Amino acid sequence: MAPGADAAGRTAIIAGNGLLPLKVAESLEKQGRAPFLVPIRGEADPALYRYDHAEISVVEFRKLIGSMKAAGVRNVILAGGVRSRPHFSDLKLDGPTLAAIPRMIGALGRGDDALLRAFISLIEAYGFRVVGAHEIVPDLLAPPTARLTNSKPDKHDKRNIAIAREAACMIGVLDVGQGTVAVGGRVVALEGAEGTDAMLERVAQLRNAGRIPPKGGVLVKCAKPTQDERADLPAIGLSTVENAARAGLAGIAVEAGRTFILGFGETVAAANDKGIFIETFGSTDS
């Protein structure tokens, strides 16, 4: 049983895009705890629909609450990304939705962390308990400070890591994003609402245009300083490695214990194949 979960209750996974919702569902299944899936329409992996589920859109609060109550849900996990924010013009003005508006309206104009905190508050107001995905699948978290690949950072890479970490902390305080790229001793890209993969595509374009040095640089991902760990911990996976390689980066550094490495084996193998490093760091490492 996960440390924060209630053994007497069923666990629901509100599932966005990416691999994390499926990994959490599989882990619960292996524990003999049948999960209830709430796939977000247009976001969730079709593989999730083999589980007991109720599909919703991002604005169907009434259906969300009702389906989880009917399924006997006690614990709720938020897993995966959501590309589109809710628009009030799409809302159906039923009771649960009207109750949600005061909690959500202010958060919509701020960053993702503020929006997720408001959503967690809304869910818990109906008697559910929101727990972190990392409490169910702690083995997916980046291990303590370590180099995971054959390649290792040189002194230039270490300088870029330090610079990118400082920048990541700053944009985290502003609730902007969780990733940054440093090349040649300066920050060249900050993650915004577009996500990590799109940021890396921009770095590749900068490189092709000759705006940054022709090779080298690092991607750093870490949790925001005020991160609510029950939702939206940073993650990397196979696509991150592939896009980092296309962008000509030397490696990736992520925060240990607060970053998911999805598809660990294939992600590390791909990094080895492409000759880039993956390294983890602690929150207090200098």
C-alpha positions in Angstrom: 0.0 0.0 0.0 1.2 3.5 -0.8 2.2 5.6 2.3 -0.5 8.3 1.6 -3.3 6.0 0.4 -6.3 4.8 2.3 -6.3 0.9 2.3 -10.1 1.0 2.8 -10.8 2.9 -0.3 -10.5 2.6 -4.1 -8.1 4.7 -6.0 -9.0 6.7 -9.1 -6.5 8.0 -11.6 -7.5 11.2 -13.4 -5.4 10.5 -16.5 -3.9 13.0 -18.9 -1.4 12.3 -21.6 1.9 10.5 -21.4 3.1 7.2 -19.9 2.7 8.0 -16.2 -1.1 7.2 -15.9 -0.6 3.7 -17.4 2.4 3.0 -15.1 0.4 4.0 -12.0 -2.6 1.9 -13.1 -0.3 -1.2 -13.7 1.3 -0.7 -10.3 -2.1 -0.6 -8.6 -3.2 -3.7 -10.5 -0.1 -5.6 -9.4 -0.9 -4.7 -5.8 -4.3 -6.3 -6.3 -6.1 -2.9 -6.0 -8.3 -2.5 -9.1 -7.9 1.2 -10.2 -10.8 3.3 -11.5 -9.6 5.4 -14.5 -10.9 8.8 -15.4 -9.4 9.4 -18.8 -9.5 13.0 -20.0 -11.0 13.0 -23.5 -8.5 13.8 -26.2 -5.6 13.4 -23.8 -5.4 9.9 -22.3 -3.7 6.9 -23.8 -6.2 4.5 -25.4 -4.6 1.6 -23.4 -6.2 3.0 -20.3 -9.7 2.2 -21.5 -9.3 -1.5 -20.7 -9.7 -0.6 -17.0 -13.0 0.3 -15.3 -13.4 3.9 -16.4 -15.5 7.0 -17.0 -14.2 9.3 -19.7 -14.6 13.1 -19.1 -13.7 16.4 -20.7 -11.7 18.9 -18.7 -14.9 20.9 -17.9 -17.2 18.0 -16.8 -17.0 18.5 -13.0 -20.4 16.9 -12.3 -19.6 13.8 -14.2 -16.1 13.6 -12.6 -17.5 13.8 -9.0 -20.5 11.5 -9.7 -18.5 8.8 -11.4 -15.9 8.6 -8.7 -18.5 8.5 -6.0 -20.4 5.7 -7.8 -17.2 3.7 -8.2 -16.5 3.8 -4.4 -13.4 6.0 -4.8 -11.6 7.3 -1.8 -8.1 8.2 -3.1 -7.4 10.3 -6.3 -4.2 10.5 -8.3 -3.6 13.2 -10.9 -1.2 11.8 -13.5 -0.2 12.9 -17.0 -0.3 16.2 -18.8 -3.2 18.3 -20.2 -2.5 20.3 -23.3 -5.6 22.5 -23.1 -6.8 24.6 -20.2 -10.5 24.7 -19.4 -12.5 27.6 -20.9 -15.5 28.9 -18.9 -17.5 29.3 -22.2 -17.6 25.4 -22.3 -18.8 24.9 -18.7 -22.2 23.4 -17.9 -23.7 25.3 -15.1 -24.6 22.4 -12.8 -24.1 22.4 -9.0 -20.6 21.0 -8.8 -19.4 23.2 -11.7 -20.9 26.3 -10.0 -19.1 25.4 -6.8 -15.8 25.0 -8.8 -15.9 28.4 -10.4 -14.8 30.5 -7.4 -11.8 28.1 -6.7 -10.7 28.0 -10.3 -11.3 31.4 -11.8 -8.3 33.1 -10.1 -6.0 30.2 -10.8 -6.8 30.2 -14.6 -4.8 33.4 -15.0 -1.8 32.1 -13.2 0.6 29.1 -13.7 0.1 25.4 -13.8 0.9 24.9 -10.1 -1.7 27.4 -9.0 -4.3 25.7 -11.2 -3.5 22.3 -9.9 -3.6 23.4 -6.3 -7.1 24.9 -6.9 -8.2 21.6 -8.6 -6.9 19.5 -5.7 -8.7 21.8 -3.3 -11.9 21.3 -5.3 -11.6 17.5 -5.4 -10.9 17.3 -1.6 -13.9 19.5 -0.9 -16.0 16.5 -2.1 -14.5 14.1 0.5 -11.8 12.5 -1.7 -8.1 12.3 -0.8 -5.6 13.4 -3.4 -2.3 11.4 -3.2 0.9 11.7 -5.3 1.6 9.3 -8.1 5.1 8.9 -6.6 3.5 7.3 -3.6 2.2 4.5 -5.8 5.2 4.2 -8.1 8.3 5.4 -6.2 10.5 3.2 -8.3 9.9 5.6 -11.3 11.5 8.5 -9.5 15.1 9.5 -10.4 17.5 7.7 -8.0 19.7 9.6 -5.6 22.6 11.6 -7.0 24.1 9.4 -9.7 25.2 9.1 -13.3 22.9 6.7 -15.1 24.7 6.5 -18.4 28.1 5.6 -19.9 28.7 9.2 -20.9 29.4 11.7 -18.1 29.5 15.5 -17.9 32.8 17.3 -18.4 33.7 20.6 -16.7 31.8 22.6 -19.4 28.7 20.5 -18.9 28.8 20.9 -15.1 29.0 24.7 -15.5 25.9 24.5 -17.9 24.1 22.3 -15.3 24.7 24.8 -12.6 23.5 27.8 -14.7 20.5 25.9 -16.0 19.5 24.8 -12.4 19.6 28.4 -11.2 17.4 29.5 -14.1 15.0 26.5 -13.5 14.6 27.6 -9.9 13.8 31.1 -10.9 11.1 30.2 -13.4 9.8 27.7 -10.9 9.3 30.5 -8.3 7.3 32.3 -11.0 5.2 29.1 -11.7 6.3 29.1 -15.3 7.9 25.8 -16.0 10.3 23.1 -14.8 13.0 22.9 -17.5 15.8 25.0 -18.9 18.6 24.6 -21.4 22.0 26.1 -21.0 24.6 26.1 -23.9 28.0 27.6 -23.8 27.7 29.0 -20.3 24.4 30.8 -20.8 20.7 30.0 -20.7 19.2 29.7 -24.2 15.7 28.3 -23.5 13.1 28.3 -20.7 10.2 25.9 -20.6 6.8 27.5 -20.8 3.3 26.3 -21.4 4.5 24.5 -24.6 6.3 21.8 -22.6 9.8 20.2 -22.7 9.7 18.6 -26.1 8.6 21.8 -27.8 11.3 23.7 -26.0 13.9 21.3 -27.2 12.6 21.8 -30.8 13.3 25.5 -30.4 16.8 24.8 -29.3 17.4 22.7 -32.4 16.1 25.5 -34.5 18.4 28.0 -32.8 21.3 25.6 -33.4 20.4 25.1 -37.1 20.2 28.9 -37.5 23.6 29.4 -36.0 22.3 31.4 -33.0 24.0 29.1 -30.5 27.3 27.1 -30.6 27.1 24.1 -32.9 27.3 21.5 -30.2 27.0 20.9 -26.4 24.7 22.1 -23.7 22.4 20.5 -21.2 18.7 20.2 -20.3 17.9 20.5 -16.6 14.5 19.5 -15.1 13.6 20.0 -11.5 10.5 20.5 -9.4 9.3 24.1 -8.7 10.4 25.4 -5.2 6.8 25.5 -4.1 5.7 22.4 -6.0 2.8 20.4 -4.7 4.2 16.9 -5.1 0.7 15.4 -5.5 0.6 16.6 -9.1 2.8 17.5 -12.0 6.2 16.4 -10.8 8.7 16.8 -13.7 9.3 13.8 -16.0 11.7 12.7 -18.7 11.4 9.7 -21.0 12.4 8.3 -24.4 11.1 11.3 -26.3 13.1 13.6 -24.1 16.3 11.8 -24.9 15.5 11.8 -28.6 14.7 15.5 -28.7 17.7 16.4 -26.6 19.9 14.5 -29.1 18.3 16.2 -32.1 19.0 19.5 -30.4 22.7 18.6 -30.1 22.8 18.6 -26.3 25.5 16.7 -24.4 23.2 15.5 -21.7 20.3 15.8 -19.3 20.3 16.5 -15.5 17.3 15.9 -13.3 16.4 16.4 -9.7 16.7 13.1 -7.8 13.6 11.9 -5.9 11.4 14.6 -7.5 11.5 13.7 -11.2 10.0 10.7 -13.0 12.1 8.7 -15.4 9.4 7.0 -17.5 10.5 3.8 -19.3 13.7 3.9 -17.3 15.5 1.0 -19.2 14.7 2.2 -22.7 15.4 5.8 -21.8 18.9 5.1 -20.4 19.6 2.7 -23.3 18.6 5.4 -25.8 20.9 7.9 -24.1 23.8 5.5 -24.2 23.1 4.8 -27.9 23.1 8.5 -28.7 26.1 9.2 -26.5 24.5 11.7 -24.2 24.5 11.6 -20.4 21.7 11.4 -17.8 22.7 12.6 -14.3 20.7 13.2 -11.2 21.3 15.8 -8.5 20.0 16.5 -5.0 18.2 19.6 -4.0 21.2 20.7 -1.9 24.0 19.7 -4.3 26.1 22.6 -5.3 
